[in-house]
Amino acid sequence: MTKDPVCGMEIDESKANEKSEFEDKTYYFCSSGCKNTFDKEPGKYAQKADDTSMHHHHH
């Protein structure tokens, strides 16, 4: 199971309707609406989904 980074819903990866890749990770979404929201500002949502390693930005 994984979480929709936009709405926080639990999603079964094998049944996910939508997915998007960002920074070598795959994110799954409950709907195309959530995917579109993520695709507009992926950094904002990816950061929220994985906030252990994303606090410091290394270039």
N, C-alpha and C positions, 0 to 999 in steps of 0.2 A: 504493500500500500504506500501511497505517497499523498502529498497534500497539494491541492490547487494553490499556487502561491498568491493568487489574486483574492479568492474568496475563502480560502482555508478549508475547503471541503476535502474529506478523505476520498481518494480516487484509487481504484484498482487499475494499475498500469495496463493490464491486458484488455481492459474495457474502456480505457480513456478515449473520448471522442476526439480530443485535440491535443497536440503536443508541440512544443517549441524548444529549440536548442539555443542556449546562451552560455558562453564561456565554457564550452565542453561539458555542460550538464544538460540533461533533458528534463523539461518541466511539463507536467501533465495538467490538463484543464477539464473542467466539467462541461464547458460550452465554448463555442467560438467567440462569444462575447468576452469571456475571461481571457482567452488567448489574445484577442485584439488589444485588450487593455494591457496585458503583459508586453506585447510586441511594441506598444507605443513607448513604454518606460521600463524596459526589462531590468535595468539596474536597480530600480526602486524595489521591485518585487523579489528579484533574486536575492537581494541583500536581506530582505525580511525573512525569506525562506531559510537562509543559511547565515545567521548573524553571528556565528562563532568565529568565522574566519574573515568576515568581510568588514570588520570595523576599521582596519587599517588598510589603506590603499598603497600598494607597492607598484611602482612602474617598472 
